[in-house]
Amino acid sequence: MKGLGDMGGMLKKMQKEMAKAQEELADLEVTATSGGGMVTVTANGKQEVVAIEIKPDAVDPDDVEMLEDLVLAAINEALRQASSAAQEHMAKVTGPLQSMLPPGIGL
């Protein structure tokens, strides 16, 4: 049953690669802006917001709602980009294994 041993070794290698890829997601960063660059949000591949920059011109005490909308739009776009980048990153690791799995089973 050498084939099963080879499969076990391959799965262990794949687990190590997936764990490494998960760790790398923390270093992957995307940036999104709204309001013509008035609000900038940076998120990592784990879909965590790691920085928010608000230009002073965006702060209008008489229109707090506009600033809230700009922040919300930038956060949502940064998280969308982070999700997409994370999926692409993980596909590089899981791609080779996907072709070996039976139809209908995915990672």
N, C-alpha and C positions, 0 to 999 in steps of 0.2 A: 504494500500500500504506500509506495513512495509518493504517489500523486497527492495523497492527503497531507503528507508531511510538507510537501512543497507548497500546498495551499495554505497550511498553517503558518509557514515561514513568510509567505507573501502577505498574509493578513496581518502578521505582527509588524512587518515593514510598513504596510499601509497605515496601521494605527499610529506608528511613530511619525510618519509623514503628516498625517492629519493633525496630530497634537502639535507638531512644529508649525503647521499652517495656521492653526488656531492662535498660537502665540504671536505669529507674525501679523495677525489682524490688528493687534493693538498698535503696531507701528504704521499701519496703512492709514493715511489721512486724506480726507477730501474737504474742500472748502466751498461754501455756497454764499452768495450775497443776495440782498434784496434792496429795493429802494435806490437803485443805481449805485450800489456800493456803500450805502449808508449803514447797513448792518451786514456783518460778516460772521459766519458760523463755521467752525471747524469740527468735524466729527471723525472718529476712528473707525476701523473696520469692524469693531465690536458694537457699532452703532451707539456709541457714547459721545455726547457733545463734550469736546475738550477745550473749546475756547469760543467766546463771543466778543466781538468788537463792535461798538456802536459809536459812530462819528458824532461829535457834539452837535452838529447841525441837525441831526435827526431827533434831538431832544427838544420837544416843544411842550411846555407844561400845559398849554391850552388844548393839546391834541395827543394825549397819552395813548388813545386808542390806535392812532396811526402807527406809533412806535411798536405797540404790542403786535399789530398785524405784520409789520416788517420783520420783527424778531421771529414770530411764528412761521412766516413764509421761509425765512432763511434756514431755520431749524429743520423744517419738514424737507426742504430740498437737500440739505446736507445729509440727513438720515436716509433719504432715498438714494443718493449717490453712494453713501457708505454701504448700504445693503447691496446695491448692484456690484460695487467693487469687491465686496466680500464674497459674493456668489462667484464672480469671475476667478478670484484667487483660489477658492476652494475647488472649483472645477478643474484647475490645473493639477490638483492632487488626486481628486476622485475620478478624473477622466479615464485613466488607464484601467481602473478597476471596473468602471461602469460596463465596459465592453465584455467583461468576463461574467457578469451576473445574468441570471435568467431574465427573460422579458418580464416587465412589470415590477421588478425589484430595483429600487434606486437608493442612492445615498443622499 
